[in-house]
Amino acid sequence: YIGGEAFGLRAKAKNFSMEDMKKGVEFAHAHGVKVHVTVNILAHNDDLPGVEEYLKELKEVGPDALIIADPGVFELAKKICPEIQHHVSTQANNTNYATYQFWWKQGASRVVSARELSLREIKEIRERIPAEMEIESFIHGAMCISYSGRCLLSNFFTGRDANQGACTHPCRWKYSIVEETRPGEYMPVYENERGTYIFNSKDLCMIEHIPEMIDAGIDSFKIEGRMKRPEYVAAATAACRFALDQQAIPQNLTENLEAVFSRSGFTTGYPDGTLGRDMFGIRTKEDVTSATNPVFQQLHSYYQKERQSVPITYSLVIKRSTPVTVMVSDHEQHTVTVKGDIPQQAIHRPIDEARCLEQLKKTGGTPFYCTNVTCSID
């Protein structure tokens, strides 16, 4: 999922221009990957004309889904680009099954759950919403200290609106409480029984709990990137991929996942319902220095080579007096047909099915891998 240059919640990031986004969507689709675009600001009156024009541009780009938080923006998206799926952002504070039912009636195909939900609560939501409706939940990454990011600390301290994409992350600053009659005596900040509301949470990591997340009825796992470097994305997605494929996560990858970014380790606090002081963490000097060049170099290997992710099938026809024809189809029924020369009579070794299979399955450094070949040879 990506953001454009406007109306998303990563205003400080070097986001995609419309031209970049168009190229990115084409590239992703060619590699069998879907693209979801965030349009998830909480819009003010002055934003709405620009949002309308932006949605018209996105209609031409053709992403697979829009991630929206504001009901007014949602209505505009329904009117302007009804052919694109509409997902409801975690910013909409989706904490109960009635909210999911509401969004389903509005036309949402997927809702991103609030980070504050436990797996028990998500499972109950799954039981009370239409089977066709999808639940997306966070599996890894940073957590806000307010309900899914509805925070005014940034506005208060700096005048930069978190819900317009300009959060300065004051929850990550170092704080203590000082009682006015005891100057210089600093006291720690604690949370209450309703959850962690005060300042610096550790990052979430539920990668080792994927079976429980599947059992809760979650359809899509979301990694919170928050403007991280490529190695972070590589570590998190690779670990998820191993776990989803029911393979053991390599020890060095587990170590690198924490080394590339953590705040004194990770937490599973909200999903497993274990709230408390263990959810807090700070970015220590050791956390910073653990992200070394050797760690980054190991993680480069996860994205420097093409990952073969698009299954294809071949149909080969070789007939006398007819051009050789190869038809290639992918899993979404995109089909390309190529015709070659008329085959010549073999002098020494005639072509046979085994040789055709051997050659066609060599897809080289491409995103494609062959699942089936049918041959018709005279």
ChimeraX attribute file (.defattr): number of C-alpha atoms within 10 A of each C-alpha:
attribute: neighborCount
match mode: 1-to-1
recipient: residues
	/A:1	16
	/A:2	16
	/A:3	23
	/A:4	22
	/A:5	16
	/A:6	21
	/A:7	23
	/A:8	22
	/A:9	24
	/A:10	24
	/A:11	17
	/A:12	12
	/A:13	15
	/A:14	11
	/A:15	17
	/A:16	16
	/A:17	13
	/A:18	16
	/A:19	9
	/A:20	12
	/A:21	22
	/A:22	18
	/A:23	14
	/A:24	17
	/A:25	20
	/A:26	17
	/A:27	12
	/A:28	14
	/A:29	15
	/A:30	13
	/A:31	18
	/A:32	16
	/A:33	13
	/A:34	14
	/A:35	18
	/A:36	19
	/A:37	22
	/A:38	23
	/A:39	27
	/A:40	28
	/A:41	25
	/A:42	22
	/A:43	18
	/A:44	10
	/A:45	6
	/A:46	8
	/A:47	15
	/A:48	15
	/A:49	9
	/A:50	12
	/A:51	19
	/A:52	16
	/A:53	12
	/A:54	18
	/A:55	20
	/A:56	15
	/A:57	15
	/A:58	21
	/A:59	16
	/A:60	11
	/A:61	17
	/A:62	19
	/A:63	22
	/A:64	17
	/A:65	19
	/A:66	27
	/A:67	27
	/A:68	29
	/A:69	24
	/A:70	18
	/A:71	15
	/A:72	13
	/A:73	21
	/A:74	23
	/A:75	14
	/A:76	16
	/A:77	25
	/A:78	17
	/A:79	12
	/A:80	17
	/A:81	18
	/A:82	13
	/A:83	13
	/A:84	17
	/A:85	18
	/A:86	25
	/A:87	27
	/A:88	29
	/A:89	24
	/A:90	23
	/A:91	23
	/A:92	23
	/A:93	19
	/A:94	23
	/A:95	21
	/A:96	16
	/A:97	18
	/A:98	13
	/A:99	15
	/A:100	27
	/A:101	17
	/A:102	12
	/A:103	21
	/A:104	20
	/A:105	9
	/A:106	14
	/A:107	16
	/A:108	21
	/A:109	18
	/A:110	23
	/A:111	27
	/A:112	27
	/A:113	25
	/A:114	23
	/A:115	24
	/A:116	23
	/A:117	18
	/A:118	18
	/A:119	21
	/A:120	15
	/A:121	16
	/A:122	24
	/A:123	18
	/A:124	14
	/A:125	23
	/A:126	20
	/A:127	12
	/A:128	14
	/A:129	18
	/A:130	12
	/A:131	9
	/A:132	9
	/A:133	17
	/A:134	20
	/A:135	23
	/A:136	21
	/A:137	22
	/A:138	23
	/A:139	24
	/A:140	22
	/A:141	22
	/A:142	20
	/A:143	19
	/A:144	22
	/A:145	20
	/A:146	18
	/A:147	20
	/A:148	19
	/A:149	19
	/A:150	16
	/A:151	19
	/A:152	17
	/A:153	19
	/A:154	18
	/A:155	16
	/A:156	11
	/A:157	10
	/A:158	12
	/A:159	13
	/A:160	16
	/A:161	18
	/A:162	22
	/A:163	22
	/A:164	19
	/A:165	19
	/A:166	18
	/A:167	23
	/A:168	18
	/A:169	14
	/A:170	18
	/A:171	19
	/A:172	15
	/A:173	10
	/A:174	9
	/A:175	15
	/A:176	9
	/A:177	11
	/A:178	13
	/A:179	10
	/A:180	8
	/A:181	7
	/A:182	8
	/A:183	8
	/A:184	10
	/A:185	11
	/A:186	12
	/A:187	11
	/A:188	8
	/A:189	11
	/A:190	12
	/A:191	15
	/A:192	11
	/A:193	7
	/A:194	9
	/A:195	19
	/A:196	23
	/A:197	15
	/A:198	16
	/A:199	21
	/A:200	24
	/A:201	24
	/A:202	23
	/A:203	26
	/A:204	24
	/A:205	23
	/A:206	22
	/A:207	22
	/A:208	16
	/A:209	14
	/A:210	17
	/A:211	13
	/A:212	16
	/A:213	23
	/A:214	15
	/A:215	10
	/A:216	20
	/A:217	19
	/A:218	22
	/A:219	14
	/A:220	17
	/A:221	19
	/A:222	14
	/A:223	19
	/A:224	18
	/A:225	15
	/A:226	12
	/A:227	13
	/A:228	13
	/A:229	12
	/A:230	13
	/A:231	23
	/A:232	21
	/A:233	20
	/A:234	20
	/A:235	26
	/A:236	24
	/A:237	18
	/A:238	20
	/A:239	20
	/A:240	22
	/A:241	14
	/A:242	14
	/A:243	17
	/A:244	15
	/A:245	9
	/A:246	11
	/A:247	11
	/A:248	11
	/A:249	17
	/A:250	12
	/A:251	9
	/A:252	11
	/A:253	18
	/A:254	15
	/A:255	13
	/A:256	23
	/A:257	24
	/A:258	21
	/A:259	23
	/A:260	23
	/A:261	23
	/A:262	23
	/A:263	21
	/A:264	18
	/A:265	19
	/A:266	22
	/A:267	23
	/A:268	22
	/A:269	25
	/A:270	19
	/A:271	25
	/A:272	15
	/A:273	15
	/A:274	14
	/A:275	19
	/A:276	16
	/A:277	15
	/A:278	14
	/A:279	21
	/A:280	22
	/A:281	19
	/A:282	16
	/A:283	15
	/A:284	11
	/A:285	9
	/A:286	11
	/A:287	17
	/A:288	14
	/A:289	10
	/A:290	17
	/A:291	18
	/A:292	12
	/A:293	9
	/A:294	11
	/A:295	18
	/A:296	19
	/A:297	11
	/A:298	14
	/A:299	23
	/A:300	15
	/A:301	11
	/A:302	16
	/A:303	14
	/A:304	9
	/A:305	11
	/A:306	13
	/A:307	14
	/A:308	16
	/A:309	13
	/A:310	19
	/A:311	17
	/A:312	20
	/A:313	19
	/A:314	22
	/A:315	15
	/A:316	21
	/A:317	17
	/A:318	19
	/A:319	14
	/A:320	12
	/A:321	10
	/A:322	13
	/A:323	15
	/A:324	17
	/A:325	17
	/A:326	17
	/A:327	16
	/A:328	17
	/A:329	16
	/A:330	18
	/A:331	11
	/A:332	10
	/A:333	9
	/A:334	9
	/A:335	13
	/A:336	11
	/A:337	12
	/A:338	11
	/A:339	12
	/A:340	11
	/A:341	10
	/A:342	14
	/A:343	14
	/A:344	9
	/A:345	10
	/A:346	8
	/A:347	6
	/A:348	6
	/A:349	7
	/A:350	9
	/A:351	14
	/A:352	13
	/A:353	13
	/A:354	9
	/A:355	10
	/A:356	15
	/A:357	17
	/A:358	10
	/A:359	9
	/A:360	16
	/A:361	17
	/A:362	12
	/A:363	12
	/A:364	10
	/A:365	10
	/A:366	14
	/A:367	16
	/A:368	22
	/A:369	19
	/A:370	19
	/A:371	12
	/A:372	13
	/A:373	18
	/A:374	14
	/A:375	16
	/A:376	12
	/A:377	14
	/A:378	9
